[in-house]
């Protein structure tokens, strides 16, 4: 087939050579260019239109126009070619030859109208377009019907295709590049240049292809007339086809334009509707007569009028009623709103006015009257916000004007330049706020020079440390010339990049506070001076009171041990009791003072808690018995035997609280119960059935010098310090104290203290220390003190020398060597401290052995103890002197080993069966004691016998019973029985040795009780002198009425009292001894009302 299509070597005499009509050739090129121009119009339209259907229709129209142009150009070009032979065309093939051109144009146009077309895509489109042009050309050539054979030169054939593709690519690239550099206003230039390139592609391919065609004839005879006849017919056909194609292309372009315009119009309408629907402002259109033509939904939302209600109405309907008649919403009125917005009041459909901003824009249309577009902005929220801001600003301004400080904002510079300062600054500085803001006055210039540098350093340091704020006090100079103190509290302000911009803060006038601080410092100085004076007074009072008390107690003890008549012994006992009570009161006052100053130290030691409790209860047992009270001690089995703590202070608290309970209880019972609490705490509870305390006075009983009510002191006596000291001591020991009470029914005091549990240890018994004979120098300026010490120490076999002051003591030491010196601290002239230093210096100079010096003082201050130690004194002894304590101190100072010298320990075997002296002292008389002894032994003998026969396990109940019997034995001064029971309670076992001792004790007690029943108790139970008893009662009443206590009258009443009333008389005497006159008056009334 290729042999017939391509002609490579035809015979020259058989080749037919044609000629061209220049006019038709030019016409063919023109047709190709014009077709290309209209095609580019369609392509541009397709590119600009995003609607897919319109886009495809435009490309279809462009493809039809271009295909028609290619087809028309081809056949016009063929008409321009003459071979001088008869040529005919196959009508079907001629018509079909247009389709390759159409397909090539469609595909290539679709590629080049896509977005972001690359060079490769453009090349592909050029190949497809060139292929379409070539296919159309050669298929059109095949439609020729002629006698000679038609063939093609292969080289020119290929060249024609290359020409078509190359020129097509050039046309496409030229159009693309020119579109990048030429504006839309010069688009026609781009189209013309593109049309020329595209038309040249079509024409170039055609005439190159015609050059490749070879007509080989078998006869040289050609009919010219037939050729002309056929050319005219074909020209008419081509003209008709061209007209049809042109009409079709125009129709397609018109339809595309219409569709595009319609789509744009619909889109514009949709956009406009969306804008109107979503606009935040109301929009209305008004003609030149002020008639409303349209409005959006926001108008209804703002003013309440719907579009249907406003169409055709004059826009004046939106104006307030009083304005509607004065204003015509015509062009002249609207002109004043054009281009500017004005705030007016509009009438809402419901009748209220709405603040709006109205802006008018004029729309000018050709050959039409102008109309206006109005924009309505609802200012309701804005006005409310403005109102709120104004109110808030007013509040803030009021706050700034009335706040105690000056609010400010300033720059960080050397002048502290103010950018804002509240008006109240005028009160602080005397200058108005405007003067600071304008720079007429700089705040830094007001700061006192001494404070200026410090203030600047504080701010700089806060910035360097990254602090958010600072605080500084400094002084400023008021305009009037006086100085004020200012507290400056500021926070740093930073910009977006973290650079400090300035300070915002407040300035407070603290001048009054500073004045108050000065006054407080002055008052503190006065208070400290007063406290020092009080301390000195207490020390002096302690010394002045303890000095005579030393003599009273000491000589009373000496008298008590001498041979005295019964009434003399009674008087001495009264002196001792009163002196000890006075000493106890003094100690309470001094303890309270030391606790208030925090100068009371706790001395902790190991102790047996049961022994401590027994000792405390025994102290009050007889006092409770005299008042007819039941005194009970209950110890929980959870308690340890031994603890470590401040036992002396614990005993002091128990004595205070238990003494109060007995004092304020007239009948019933007092119970002390002890049990383990949480952790290492021990709970103590003192419950009584006494007078009780009102709820509103319960808290005040722990205050110094306060009692439950004002009559307490008069009725029961006392200072009111007991509970105060107890609270302070409990808290000092780390515990807590509280109370519950009901008026008329009794009170319960609870307190807890931490006590460390320790393993059992051997508790020393009472030790009597016997010192070897010593040569002792006593230095004291009080003669009674030296006489007492001489008397007490000489009894122990010591040699005593006396010095009246420090100088005399120094001279005596220089003259003689002593074993020990007892030196009073406070002496006139040369005191004890100075004398001790002088003695120590003398001994060092003369290389003598140092003589131990023990300080004697009535002072309770720690400073005196420290001073004594610093002066070289070896120990410290308090006044009043207790000879046993002084003896022990001497032994410890001289390093005498108590365990290996002549120190006797009174073991159980050496104890008395009955300590009669102690018993009589406890019970007041031997008869009373023997009566209680008989009662105890009658009730408890069998239990004691059963106890010592016990061989099984010691239960808690049995141990509690042993503890109870031991307590009673102690109160009856049964020393041997008490000691044995104490050993059993501690060891929880009974060996044969203890049983043998107990048998002997039981036998002896049987003898003592039997004798007392026969001789003594009978006398004690006598009826007494009833007549004398009745005579004594009125004398006692007269004494009570006069608030006096006469011992002779009371003794006479007690001696004459019958046994039946003996306990009541003793209670009466006890009440008067405690100055409880109301209680005594009640008892006396009972006695006088009975029939004696």
Secondary structure, DSSP 8 states (H G I E B T S, - for coil): -HHHHB-SS--GGGEE--EE-HHHHHHHHHHHHHHHHHHHHHHHHHHH---HHHHHHHHHHHHHHHHHHHHHHHHHHHHHEE-SS-EEE-HHHHHHHHHHHHHHHHHHHHHHTSSS--HHHHHHHHHHHHHHHHHHHHHHHHTEEESSEEEE-HHHHHHHHHHHHHHHHHHHHHHHHHHHHS-GGGHHHHHHHHHHHHHHHHHHHHHHHHHHEEEE-S-S---HHHHHHHHHHHHHHHHHHHHHHHHHHHHHHHHHHHHHHHHHHHHHHHHHHHHHHH-SSEEEEEETTSBEEEE-HHHHHHHS--HHHHTTSBGGGGB-HHHHTT---SHHHHHTTBTSEEEEEEE-TTS-EEEEEEEEEEE--TTS--EEEEEEEE-HHHHHHHHHHHHHHHHHHHHHHHSSEEEEEE-SSTT--EEEE-TTHHHHHSS-HHHHHTTSS-GGGGB-HHHHHHHHHHHHHHHHTT-SEEEEEEEEE-TTS-EEEEEEEEEEEE-TTS-EEEEEEEEEE-HHHHHHHHHHHHHHHHHHHHHHHHHHHHHHHHHHHHHHHHHHHHHHHHHHHS---HHHHHHHHHHHHHHHHHHHHHHHHHHHHHHHHT------EEEEHHHHHHHHHHHHHHHHHHTT-EEEEEE-TTS-SEEEE-HHHHHHHHHHHHHHHHHT-SSSEEEEEEEE-STTEEEEEEEE-SS---GGGTGGGGSTT--SSTTHHHHH---S-HHHHHHHHHHHTT-EEEEEEETTTEEEEEEEEE-EE---------EE------EEEEE-S-HHHHHHHHHHHHHTT-EEEEESSHHHHHHHHHHS--SEEEEES--SSS-HHHHHHHHHHHHHHTT----EEEEEE----HHHHHHHHHHT--EEEESS--HHHHHHHHHHHTT--GGGSS-EE--GGGS-S--HHHHHHHHSSHHHHHHHHHHHHHHHHHHHHHHHT--S---HHHHHHHHHHHHHHHHTT-HHHHHHHHHHHHH----HHHHHHHHHHHHHHHHHHHHIIIIIHHHHTS---HHHHHHHHHHHHHHHHTT---HHHHHHHHHH--HHHHHHHHHHHHHHHTT-HHHHHHHHHHHHHS--
